């Protein structure tokens, strides 16, 4: 006798594995993009060259725009990293439990 439930379950599991792999790939690309957009830590060379990070004529909103952008990029990095980790763990568990 043919077991239709087992075939349907196998198809659903295969679909979930494909969806998790796709989410992992999207998160991986997004993490790379967001990390590359973030600026590195300053090593203090602008003081040596006479440059300044901020201008006295800027408004309060303009002075804090870069820190808000950096905070948003950092938040998206954390969120995407957590989604990446959870999906990776779920994929490994599914591969080990349901072969």
Backbone as a printed PyTorch tensor [residue, N CA C, xyz], in Angstrom:
tensor([[[ 0.8490, -1.1720,  0.0000],
         [ 0.0000,  0.0000,  0.0000],
         [ 0.8940,  1.2330,  0.0000]],

        [[ 0.5260,  2.1900, -0.7920],
         [ 1.3020,  3.4250, -0.9510],
         [ 0.8920,  4.4240,  0.1310]],

        [[ 1.8680,  5.0280,  0.8000],
         [ 1.6000,  5.9460,  1.9030],
         [ 1.7000,  7.3890,  1.3870]],

        [[ 0.5600,  7.9840,  1.1130],
         [ 0.5250,  9.3520,  0.5930],
         [ 0.9800, 10.3790,  1.6290]],

        [[ 0.7330, 10.0960,  2.8910],
         [ 1.1220, 11.0270,  3.9530],
         [ 2.6420, 11.1520,  4.0530]],

        [[ 3.3450, 10.0620,  3.8810],
         [ 4.8070, 10.0960,  3.9420],
         [ 5.3810, 10.8890,  2.7740]],

        [[ 4.7960, 10.7430,  1.5950],
         [ 5.2660, 11.4850,  0.4240],
         [ 4.9930, 12.9740,  0.5950]],

        [[ 3.8030, 13.3200,  1.1000],
         [ 3.4540, 14.7230,  1.3190],
         [ 4.3500, 15.3410,  2.3840]],

        [[ 4.6470, 14.6040,  3.4270],
         [ 5.5260, 15.1030,  4.4820],
         [ 6.9410, 15.3190,  3.9550]],

        [[ 7.4300, 14.4070,  3.1340],
         [ 8.7630, 14.5460,  2.5520],
         [ 8.8320, 15.7710,  1.6420]],

        [[ 7.7690, 16.0380,  0.8840],
         [ 7.7340, 17.2170,  0.0250],
         [ 7.7130, 18.5050,  0.8510]],

        [[ 6.9810, 18.5010,  1.9370],
         [ 6.9160, 19.6810,  2.8000],
         [ 8.2790, 19.9390,  3.4410]],

        [[ 8.9390, 18.8860,  3.9150],
         [10.2540, 19.0240,  4.5280],
         [11.2640, 19.5280,  3.5040]],

        [[11.2040, 19.0220,  2.2900],
         [12.1070, 19.4820,  1.2320],
         [11.8580, 20.9570,  0.9260]],

        [[10.6110, 21.3570,  0.9070],
         [10.2850, 22.7630,  0.6760],
         [10.7840, 23.6620,  1.7920]],

        [[10.6700, 23.1990,  3.0280],
         [11.1640, 23.9750,  4.1690],
         [12.6810, 24.0970,  4.1140]],

        [[13.3610, 23.0120,  3.7360],
         [14.8230, 23.0610,  3.6040],
         [15.2520, 24.0550,  2.5410]],

        [[14.5610, 24.0620,  1.4140],
         [14.8790, 25.0050,  0.3390],
         [14.6280, 26.4380,  0.7940]],

        [[13.5140, 26.6600,  1.4970],
         [13.1950, 28.0050,  1.9860],
         [14.2380, 28.4800,  3.0000]],

        [[14.6580, 27.6010,  3.9070],
         [15.6860, 27.9700,  4.8890],
         [17.0140, 28.2790,  4.2040]],

        [[17.3720, 27.4860,  3.2060],
         [18.6190, 27.7390,  2.4750],
         [18.5480, 29.0790,  1.7410]],

        [[17.3990, 29.4010,  1.1840],
         [17.2360, 30.6860,  0.4860],
         [17.3390, 31.8460,  1.4720]],

        [[16.7230, 31.7120,  2.6330],
         [16.7970, 32.7650,  3.6540],
         [18.2350, 32.9410,  4.1250]],

        [[18.9600, 31.8420,  4.2880],
         [20.3550, 31.9120,  4.7030],
         [21.1850, 32.6620,  3.6580]],

        [[20.9780, 32.3620,  2.3900],
         [21.7310, 33.0410,  1.3290],
         [21.4100, 34.5340,  1.2720]],

        [[20.1370, 34.8730,  1.4220],
         [19.7390, 36.2890,  1.4040],
         [20.3490, 37.0190,  2.6000]],

        [[20.2840, 36.4080,  3.7830],
         [20.8700, 37.0350,  4.9760],
         [22.3800, 37.1920,  4.8340]],

        [[23.0250, 36.1880,  4.2620],
         [24.4700, 36.2560,  4.0810],
         [24.8450, 37.4310,  3.1800]],

        [[24.1490, 37.5890,  2.0730],
         [24.4260, 38.7130,  1.1790],
         [24.1220, 40.0500,  1.8260]],

        [[23.0300, 40.1220,  2.5730],
         [22.6570, 41.3680,  3.2340],
         [23.6540, 41.7420,  4.3200]],

        [[24.1260, 40.7550,  5.0790],
         [25.1200, 41.0270,  6.1140],
         [26.4010, 41.5690,  5.4940]],

        [[26.8430, 40.9590,  4.4020],
         [28.0490, 41.4450,  3.7260],
         [27.8560, 42.8760,  3.2640]],

        [[26.6980, 43.1720,  2.6710],
         [26.4170, 44.5220,  2.1860],
         [26.3990, 45.5340,  3.3240]],

        [[25.7060, 45.2140,  4.4190],
         [25.5590, 46.1590,  5.5270],
         [26.9020, 46.3920,  6.2240]],

        [[27.6970, 45.3460,  6.3850],
         [28.9920, 45.5110,  7.0370],
         [29.9150, 46.3590,  6.1620]],

        [[29.8460, 46.1820,  4.8630],
         [30.6800, 46.9870,  3.9670],
         [30.2470, 48.4590,  3.9600]],

        [[28.9780, 48.7420,  4.2270],
         [28.4790, 50.1140,  4.2730],
         [28.9020, 50.8430,  5.5450]],

        [[29.1980, 50.1060,  6.6080],
         [29.5690, 50.7340,  7.8700],
         [30.9820, 51.2940,  7.7660]],

        [[31.1620, 52.4280,  8.4170],
         [32.5010, 53.0140,  8.4130],
         [33.3360, 52.3620,  9.5030]],

        [[34.6330, 52.3330,  9.2800],
         [35.5300, 51.7320, 10.2570],
         [35.7930, 52.6860, 11.4130]],

        [[36.4350, 52.1830, 12.4290],
         [36.8170, 53.0230, 13.5550],
         [37.9250, 53.9660, 13.1310]],

        [[37.8500, 55.1850, 13.5830],
         [38.8490, 56.1790, 13.2300],
         [40.1360, 55.8990, 13.9790]],

        [[41.2570, 56.0810, 13.2870],
         [42.5340, 55.8730, 13.9440],
         [43.1700, 57.1860, 14.3890]],

        [[42.4420, 58.2950, 14.2660],
         [42.9290, 59.5730, 14.7550],
         [43.7960, 60.3410, 13.7820]],

        [[43.8600, 59.9500, 12.5460],
         [44.7400, 60.6330, 11.6000],
         [44.1700, 61.9640, 11.1310]],

        [[42.8830, 62.2250, 11.3340],
         [42.3470, 63.5140, 10.8880],
         [42.9160, 64.6710, 11.7110]],

        [[43.2770, 64.4170, 12.9590],
         [43.9090, 65.4690, 13.7650],
         [45.3240, 65.7500, 13.2600]],

        [[46.0010, 64.7340, 12.8030],
         [47.3610, 64.8850, 12.2920],
         [47.3740, 65.6750, 10.9820]],

        [[46.3800, 65.4340, 10.1280],
         [46.3260, 66.0990,  8.8220],
         [45.6170, 67.4400,  8.8860]],

        [[45.0490, 67.8040, 10.0180],
         [44.3570, 69.0730, 10.1500],
         [42.8820, 68.9870,  9.8280]],

        [[42.3960, 67.8060,  9.5530],
         [40.9820, 67.6290,  9.2410],
         [40.1450, 67.5710, 10.4990]],

        [[38.8600, 67.6670, 10.3080],
         [37.9460, 67.6110, 11.4390],
         [36.7730, 66.7320, 11.0600]],

        [[36.2770, 65.9720, 12.0260],
         [35.1340, 65.1050, 11.7550],
         [33.8390, 65.8990, 11.6650]],

        [[33.7320, 67.0060, 12.3680],
         [32.5040, 67.7880, 12.3530],
         [32.8270, 69.2490, 12.0930]],

        [[31.8640, 69.9260, 11.5460],
         [32.0050, 71.3440, 11.2510],
         [31.1570, 72.1190, 12.2450]],

        [[31.6670, 73.2580, 12.7130],
         [30.9290, 74.0450, 13.7060],
         [29.6730, 74.6770, 13.1240]],

        [[29.5790, 74.8110, 11.8170],
         [28.4230, 75.4440, 11.1900],
         [27.2850, 74.4700, 10.9250]],

        [[27.4660, 73.2160, 11.2090],
         [26.4150, 72.2360, 10.9650],
         [25.3230, 72.3580, 12.0240]],

        [[24.1280, 71.9240, 11.6550],
         [23.0300, 71.9180, 12.6090],
         [23.1300, 70.6740, 13.4890]],

        [[22.3260, 70.6490, 14.5300],
         [22.3190, 69.4950, 15.4370],
         [21.9060, 68.2470, 14.6800]],

        [[20.9180, 68.3740, 13.7980],
         [20.4310, 67.2290, 13.0180],
         [21.5340, 66.6980, 12.1080]],

        [[22.2640, 67.5910, 11.4830],
         [23.3270, 67.1870, 10.5750],
         [24.4970, 66.5550, 11.2860]],

        [[24.7830, 67.0140, 12.4940],
         [25.9100, 66.4560, 13.2490],
         [25.6470, 65.0200, 13.6730]],

        [[24.3870, 64.7000, 13.9450],
         [24.0570, 63.3650, 14.4420],
         [23.5600, 62.4200, 13.3580]],

        [[23.5250, 62.8620, 12.1160],
         [23.0040, 62.0130, 11.0430],
         [23.8620, 60.7770, 10.8440]],

        [[25.1650, 60.9340, 10.9040],
         [26.0270, 59.7710, 10.6870],
         [25.9090, 58.7650, 11.8200]],

        [[25.7540, 59.2380, 13.0550],
         [25.6310, 58.2960, 14.1680],
         [24.2990, 57.5510, 14.1120]],

        [[23.2360, 58.2120, 13.6520],
         [21.9500, 57.5280, 13.4960],
         [22.0290, 56.4790, 12.3970]],

        [[22.7020, 56.8090, 11.3050],
         [22.8560, 55.8600, 10.2110],
         [23.6840, 54.6620, 10.6560]],

        [[24.7640, 54.9180, 11.3740],
         [25.5980, 53.8260, 11.8850],
         [24.8120, 52.9500, 12.8530]],

        [[23.9860, 53.5640, 13.6910],
         [23.1900, 52.7900, 14.6470],
         [22.1910, 51.9050, 13.9130]],

        [[21.5670, 52.4520, 12.8590],
         [20.6250, 51.6540, 12.0660],
         [21.3260, 50.4960, 11.3740]],

        [[22.4960, 50.7460, 10.8040],
         [23.2360, 49.6820, 10.1340],
         [23.6630, 48.6010, 11.1250]],

        [[24.0580, 49.0180, 12.3140],
         [24.4510, 48.0610, 13.3520],
         [23.2500, 47.2220, 13.7790]],

        [[22.0790, 47.8510, 13.9260],
         [20.8700, 47.1240, 14.2950],
         [20.5120, 46.0950, 13.2350]],

        [[20.5710, 46.4840, 11.9540],
         [20.2600, 45.5470, 10.8720],
         [21.2730, 44.4110, 10.8160]],

        [[22.5140, 44.6930, 11.1510],
         [23.5180, 43.6330, 11.1960],
         [23.1640, 42.6160, 12.2770]],

        [[22.7770, 43.0970, 13.4530],
         [22.3920, 42.1920, 14.5340],
         [21.1710, 41.3560, 14.1540]],

        [[20.1450, 42.0070, 13.6200],
         [18.9130, 41.2940, 13.2720],
         [19.1860, 40.2190, 12.2270]],

        [[19.9100, 40.5890, 11.1930],
         [20.1860, 39.6420, 10.1180],
         [21.0900, 38.5100, 10.5910]],

        [[22.0070, 38.8030, 11.4860],
         [22.8850, 37.7550, 12.0220],
         [22.0980, 36.7560, 12.8650]],

        [[21.1400, 37.2440, 13.6220],
         [20.3100, 36.3490, 14.4310],
         [19.4490, 35.4690, 13.5410]],

        [[18.8360, 36.0530, 12.5080],
         [18.0250, 35.2670, 11.5730],
         [18.8950, 34.2230, 10.8740]],

        [[20.0930, 34.6290, 10.4690],
         [21.0350, 33.7120,  9.8260],
         [21.3660, 32.5420, 10.7440]],

        [[21.6670, 32.8270, 12.0040],
         [22.0370, 31.7740, 12.9540],
         [20.8700, 30.8270, 13.2280]],

        [[19.6800, 31.3770, 13.4290],
         [18.5120, 30.5460, 13.7190],
         [18.1870, 29.6420, 12.5320]],

        [[18.2200, 30.1970, 11.3290],
         [17.9310, 29.3860, 10.1420],
         [19.0000, 28.3200,  9.9230]],

        [[20.2480, 28.6530, 10.1870],
         [21.3280, 27.6720, 10.0390],
         [21.1610, 26.5200, 11.0240]],

        [[20.8570, 26.8500, 12.2600],
         [20.6550, 25.8070, 13.2740],
         [19.4510, 24.9460, 12.9240]],

        [[18.3680, 25.5700, 12.4770],
         [17.1760, 24.8080, 12.0890],
         [17.4680, 23.8850, 10.9120]],

        [[18.2570, 24.3610,  9.9530],
         [18.5940, 23.5380,  8.8020],
         [19.4550, 22.3380,  9.2120]],

        [[20.3980, 22.5480, 10.1140],
         [21.2520, 21.4600, 10.5910],
         [20.4250, 20.4470, 11.3710]],

        [[19.5100, 20.9180, 12.2120],
         [18.6640, 20.0160, 12.9790],
         [17.7740, 19.2060, 12.0540]],

        [[17.2050, 19.8740, 11.0510],
         [16.3400, 19.1480, 10.1110],
         [17.1320, 18.1160,  9.2980]],

        [[18.3610, 18.4360,  8.9610],
         [19.1730, 17.4880,  8.1920],
         [19.5710, 16.2900,  9.0390]],

        [[19.7810, 16.5250, 10.3360],
         [20.1740, 15.4330, 11.2110],
         [19.0200, 14.5580, 11.6500]],

        [[17.8660, 15.1500, 11.8890],
         [16.7180, 14.4220, 12.3970],
         [15.9660, 13.7260, 11.2590]],

        [[15.7370, 14.4730, 10.1930],
         [14.9600, 13.9450,  9.0740],
         [15.8930, 13.7860,  7.8880]],

        [[16.3570, 12.6080,  7.6530],
         [17.2880, 12.3720,  6.5440],
         [16.6040, 11.7890,  5.3480]]])
